[in-house]
Amino acid sequence: MKFPSLYLKLTIAAFLVMLAYSIIRPLLPIFARNLDPTQTLVGFCVSSFFVARIFFEFPSGVLLYKVGVRKFIILGLFLGFFRRISMRFLLHYLYTYIGNEFWGLGTAIFFMGNISTIINIFDAHILGTALGIYQGVEFIGQFVGPLWEAS
């Protein structure tokens, strides 16, 4: 089975995006705790990515074709880059919280654009296989990151 090069690029990008997030994820509680907030604020800092991703998944589906798929994917990657920059300036736990919120927004936008593109380039008889491989590679990125960080 031969996959289009666009699909392979999107799949590799999804792996790298989740790898980049998951490498830092085990260290977030340590970074947040070193900034001396309360236990509740440490929890907010760590979970802010998931909260943002959940709440931005819904509007990202609506805005996808209004903004344009390509712009959406690029915007998602840019927001992820913004998160990496904000994490360099860990002077206050609020930077960690805001950085993770932007990362959650960015991944919601990025993955909505990617999945929409994959749906559009495959026929129905192979779409399930393509999405399964895509999601599997994405989850492998989430799994490998903490292992890489620990080694």
C-alpha positions, -999 to 999 in steps of 0.1 A, spaced: 0 0 0 15 33 -11 5 65 7 7 100 -7 37 121 3 14 147 19 0 121 42 35 110 52 45 146 59 14 152 80 20 120 100 57 128 106 47 163 117 21 149 141 47 126 156 71 154 161 45 178 176 35 152 202 71 142 208 80 179 215 52 182 240 57 149 257 94 154 262 87 183 286 55 169 301 72 149 329 91 179 340 62 204 342 53 196 378 90 201 388 92 234 370 59 246 384 68 236 419 101 254 418 82 286 411 66 282 445 29 282 438 2 262 457 -5 226 449 -37 237 431 -17 260 409 7 232 400 -23 211 390 -36 240 368 -2 245 351 1 208 343 -35 203 331 -39 236 312 -28 220 279 -57 195 281 -82 221 292 -73 244 263 -73 215 238 -108 203 249 -123 238 247 -107 248 214 -115 216 196 -151 227 191 -145 261 176 -115 249 156 -138 227 136 -161 256 128 -133 280 119 -112 255 98 -126 263 64 -132 300 72 -96 305 78 -82 279 54 -67 245 62 -31 254 53 -32 286 74 -48 266 103 -20 241 103 7 268 102 -11 287 130 -12 256 151 26 251 147 32 288 154 13 285 187 33 255 196 65 275 189 52 303 211 48 278 239 84 267 236 95 303 238 73 310 268 88 280 286 122 296 283 112 324 306 100 304 336 100 334 360 65 328 372 41 299 371 17 320 350 42 317 321 39 279 323 1 281 325 -2 305 295 24 285 275 5 253 280 -28 270 271 -13 282 238 1 247 232 -34 232 238 -49 257 214 -21 251 188 -25 213 189 -63 216 186 -59 237 155 -30 217 141 -47 183 144 -80 196 132 -63 208 100 -43 176 96 -73 152 101 -94 173 77 -67 171 51 -63 133 55 -101 129 51 -100 149 19 -71 130 3 -82 94 9 -111 74 -5 -136 59 19 -123 23 16 -88 32 29 -96 62 51 -99 41 83 -65 25 78 -49 60 71 -65 76 102 -55 46 123 -19 48 113 -19 86 118 -34 83 153 -10 55 162 20 74 151 8 104 171 4 83 202 38 68 197 51 104 198 34 109 232 48 76 245 84 81 233 89 116 246 89 108 283 111 78 277 135 99 258 135 125 285 142 98 312 172 84 293 
